[in-house]
Amino acid sequence: MKGGAPLAQRISPKRINGRRQLNLALCLVSVLVTIVGVEIALRATAYGQKLLQQRTFMFPPFYHTADVINGFDITPNVPPTEIIVPDYIEAYGKPFTVSSNEVGCRDRRMDRAKRYVLLLGDSFTWANVPLEATFGTIVENLIGVRVLKCGVSGYGPRQERHKLEKVVKQVGAPSIIIVGYFIGNDLINDYLYPENTVLNGYVVRKIGFVDQSNPGERRVRTDEELREEMAKRLPREETSLAAKSKYFLVQHSLVYNALRNETHLRQLASRLGLADPPSRSLIVQKRPAEVFHPVEGSPWLRDAWKVHLNNLKHLKRAADEQNAKLLIVLIPTVEQVYEYLRPAGGKETLNWEYPNVRLRQFFEKERISFLDLLPEFRRYANLQPKPALNPREDLYWPYDHHLNVKGNRLAALLISRYMLEQSFLQLRDKDKRLSDVKQLLGMSVHVADLK
């Protein structure tokens, strides 16, 4: 070639680097567009919707504190702090705040009172809704008596007895004690007691089942495994850019959550620093379906029921020591109310009313007042099968499966009616209040019309 160097030599290194950077940028843009496309496509699928609702649900840091007896408790005097409940945000478009009072309960300040109602329970009593929408607050408004709302997520009857003793020392004895008993896991909470502890301001599971092949076998997590659990939680206050990025992706990206949920892909991603490695812990999640198995042929379950019922006896004794009336409110699981949500397998072994029947027999024998919400929930619920529950019109959140705003309101009306009818309260305007409650309950067959 006359009078010149080869083409590659005539192009300046600066231009070559520029093209390389342009190609790299185009590749990155292509990858980003692909991820966005997959993200949009996932959101249109049932699997994507499930991932969307499985975003990390965490209490605010240090909302809980370690407790020598119960393992953990609500920290006193927590100021209003935003909490992420994905189902609530999907239904109402914004989060709500949570706080605590000087007694370590999710409530406003509680001064000593001559007459008050103490409400105990687990997450269904703590309630995954704003405080004003919890059944405890609504009961307080309906009966006109102060209700101290002391439910703690993850508690069982044994822990509730200790919570009762702690509250009484601070504000005096209540006249009535209501215990929100969740059918799905109160038995398991007692069996694994003390199941949870607090690490770096967050509740983590310390004791759990080993695996599905060893029914009833418990295992205590090591400190290293607990640290692994906290690493997966991705707390907001982490200062590193990587931790903040992971937390953002967990909350907002379905592609990222799909990656985290697939073991082999997660192992690859962990090597690249894009995700935490799969946990080495042998502990599995609690299995609520276990409570619907008969005890025949299951020694661990038979023993669990024996210990559990004994704990309920101790709870009754503790109430008697305070000269307080005790009311146990049985809160059904979503599968008990909506039959079409029950798992397809295991129908021949699961008895969906077994715990209710057994508890009813026990309470009658021990002369413990109780209210089983299952029959009335079935009566007021829209039981027509559909792909997913309606977060505003049905009784439970579609994916979280705690009571939603409507479910809390229905529970409050049923509890208030029972208390007023059974003369738990001596009120001058009792008849008027009872009439109002019955009118609200009688407005419609479906709770959707209860405004």
TAHUBEL-V318550 format. One record per residue. N is the residue number from 1. SS is DSSP state (@ for helix, = for strand, . for the rest). PHI is phi in whole degrees, 0 to 359 (none if undefined). D_FIRST is the distance of its C-alpha to the first C-alpha in whole Angstrom. Layout:
N:SS:PHI:D_FIRST
N:SS:PHI:D_FIRST
//
This chain:
1:.:none:0
2:.:285:4
3:.:65:7
4:.:197:6
5:.:272:8
6:.:305:8
7:@:303:10
8:@:299:13
9:@:280:13
10:@:283:13
11:.:277:16
12:.:291:19
13:@:304:21
14:@:295:24
15:@:291:22
16:@:297:22
17:@:296:26
18:@:296:27
19:@:293:25
20:@:298:27
21:@:296:30
22:@:295:30
23:@:297:30
24:@:295:32
25:@:296:34
26:@:297:34
27:@:297:35
28:@:296:38
29:@:297:39
30:@:298:39
31:@:296:41
32:@:298:43
33:@:298:44
34:@:297:44
35:@:298:47
36:@:299:49
37:@:298:49
38:@:295:50
39:@:301:53
40:@:297:54
41:@:296:54
42:@:298:56
43:@:294:59
44:.:269:59
45:.:254:61
46:@:295:64
47:@:297:62
48:@:296:60
49:@:296:64
50:@:294:65
51:@:298:62
52:@:300:63
53:@:278:67
54:.:266:66
55:.:302:64
56:.:305:66
57:.:256:69
58:.:228:71
59:.:288:74
60:.:303:73
61:.:302:72
62:.:66:76
63:.:292:78
64:=:248:79
65:=:228:81
66:=:293:82
67:=:227:86
68:.:299:88
69:.:270:90
70:.:270:87
71:=:92:84
72:=:198:83
73:=:201:84
74:=:286:83
75:.:291:83
76:.:293:85
77:.:58:85
78:.:280:81
79:.:290:80
80:.:306:78
81:=:224:75
82:=:293:73
83:=:232:72
84:.:262:70
85:.:242:72
86:@:309:69
87:@:299:71
88:@:294:73
89:@:296:70
90:@:298:69
91:@:277:72
92:@:240:73
93:.:80:70
94:.:200:70
95:.:280:72
96:=:232:75
97:=:251:76
98:=:231:79
99:.:206:81
100:.:211:84
101:.:258:87
102:.:290:89
103:.:267:91
104:.:79:87
105:.:235:87
106:.:281:85
107:.:194:88
108:.:284:89
109:.:304:91
110:.:237:94
111:.:275:98
112:.:302:101
113:.:228:102
114:.:292:106
115:.:221:104
116:.:206:101
117:=:254:99
118:=:261:96
119:=:253:93
120:=:243:92
121:=:157:89
122:.:251:85
123:@:296:82
124:@:289:84
125:@:274:86
126:@:301:84
127:.:78:82
128:.:274:78
129:.:215:79
130:.:302:80
131:@:305:84
132:@:292:85
133:@:259:84
134:.:289:86
135:@:294:89
136:@:296:90
137:@:294:90
138:@:292:91
139:@:301:94
140:@:304:95
141:@:291:95
142:@:285:97
143:@:264:100
144:.:75:100
145:.:233:100
146:.:301:98
147:=:245:95
148:=:272:94
149:=:266:90
150:.:239:89
151:.:292:87
152:.:230:85
153:.:302:82
154:.:96:82
155:.:275:86
156:.:238:88
157:@:304:92
158:@:297:92
159:@:289:90
160:@:294:92
161:@:295:95
162:@:293:94
163:@:296:92
164:@:303:96
165:@:296:97
166:@:294:95
167:@:294:95
168:@:300:99
169:@:298:99
170:@:266:97
171:@:234:99
172:.:92:102
173:.:281:103
174:.:278:102
175:.:272:104
176:=:222:102
177:=:239:99
178:=:252:96
179:=:244:94
180:=:280:91
181:=:260:91
182:=:270:87
183:.:303:88
184:.:294:84
185:.:212:84
186:@:298:87
187:@:299:88
188:@:291:85
189:@:302:85
190:@:292:89
191:@:295:87
192:.:263:84
193:.:303:86
194:.:276:85
195:.:293:82
196:=:245:80
197:=:221:79
198:=:242:77
199:=:227:74
200:.:54:72
201:.:87:74
202:=:234:73
203:=:283:76
204:=:229:74
205:=:281:76
206:.:268:77
207:=:236:79
208:=:203:78
209:=:287:78
210:.:290:77
211:.:195:75
212:.:293:76
213:.:275:77
214:.:235:80
215:.:305:82
216:.:84:84
217:.:282:82
218:=:259:81
219:=:215:79
220:=:262:79
221:.:291:75
222:.:281:74
223:@:299:73
224:@:295:69
225:@:293:70
226:@:295:71
227:@:294:68
228:@:300:66
229:@:300:68
230:@:292:67
231:@:297:63
232:@:285:63
233:@:290:65
234:.:51:63
235:.:299:65
236:.:300:64
237:.:279:65
238:.:303:62
239:.:269:60
240:.:288:57
241:@:297:54
242:@:298:54
243:@:295:57
244:@:296:57
245:@:295:54
246:@:298:56
247:@:298:59
248:@:298:58
249:@:295:56
250:@:300:59
251:@:281:61
252:@:234:58
253:.:250:56
254:@:288:57
255:@:300:53
256:@:296:54
257:@:291:58
258:@:296:57
259:@:297:55
260:@:293:58
261:@:277:60
262:.:259:58
263:@:304:58
264:@:294:55
265:@:295:53
266:@:291:55
267:@:299:55
268:@:294:51
269:@:295:51
270:@:294:53
271:@:292:51
272:.:271:48
273:.:80:51
274:.:267:51
275:.:205:55
276:.:285:58
277:.:293:58
278:.:303:61
279:.:295:64
280:.:271:66
281:.:295:69
282:.:270:72
283:.:284:74
284:=:249:73
285:.:294:74
286:.:298:78
287:.:246:79
288:@:304:81
289:@:297:82
290:@:300:84
291:@:291:87
292:@:263:87
293:=:268:88
294:.:295:92
295:.:279:93
296:.:300:94
297:.:80:92
298:.:226:90
299:@:303:92
300:@:294:89
301:@:288:90
302:@:298:93
303:@:293:94
304:@:298:91
305:@:296:94
306:@:298:96
307:@:295:95
308:@:297:94
309:@:295:97
310:@:293:99
311:@:295:96
312:@:294:97
313:@:298:101
314:@:296:100
315:@:294:99
316:@:297:102
317:@:296:104
318:@:295:102
319:@:294:103
320:@:298:106
321:@:297:107
322:.:264:105
323:.:55:108
324:.:250:105
325:=:287:105
326:=:246:102
327:=:232:100
328:=:262:97
329:=:255:94
330:=:276:92
331:=:260:89
332:.:285:87
333:.:281:84
334:@:298:82
335:@:290:82
336:@:292:86
337:@:278:86
338:.:255:83
339:@:301:83
340:@:290:80
341:@:266:78
342:.:288:80
343:.:299:77
344:.:293:77
345:.:276:78
346:.:79:81
347:.:298:84
348:.:283:86
349:.:251:86
350:=:264:86
351:.:246:89
352:.:287:88
353:.:243:92
354:@:303:93
355:@:296:92
356:@:296:94
357:@:295:97
358:@:295:97
359:@:294:97
360:@:300:100
361:@:297:102
362:@:295:102
363:@:296:102
364:@:295:105
365:@:293:107
366:@:271:106
367:.:57:107
368:.:254:104
369:=:292:103
370:=:212:100
371:=:227:98
372:=:267:95
373:.:282:93
374:@:303:91
375:@:301:94
376:@:288:94
377:@:298:90
378:@:295:90
379:@:292:92
380:@:270:90
381:.:279:87
382:.:274:85
383:.:269:84
384:.:294:82
385:.:300:79
386:.:206:76
387:.:301:72
388:.:206:73
389:.:294:76
390:.:274:76
391:.:296:76
392:.:260:78
393:.:256:81
394:.:271:81
395:.:259:83
396:=:233:80
397:.:295:76
398:.:299:74
399:.:244:72
400:.:289:74
401:.:66:77
402:.:272:79
403:=:297:82
404:.:271:80
405:@:300:82
406:@:295:84
407:@:298:85
408:@:297:86
409:@:294:88
410:@:296:90
411:@:302:90
412:@:297:92
413:@:296:94
414:@:292:95
415:@:294:96
416:@:297:98
417:@:301:100
418:@:297:101
419:@:296:102
420:@:286:104
421:@:289:106
422:.:270:107
423:.:59:108
424:.:293:106
425:.:236:106
426:.:257:109
427:.:237:108
428:.:294:111
429:.:256:108
430:@:302:107
431:@:298:108
432:@:295:106
433:@:295:103
434:@:296:103
435:@:297:104
436:@:296:101
437:@:296:99
438:@:296:100
439:@:296:99
440:@:296:96
441:@:291:96
442:.:272:97
443:.:295:95
444:.:199:93
445:.:290:92
446:.:255:89
447:@:296:88
448:@:302:85
449:@:268:88
450:.:276:89
451:.:265:88
//
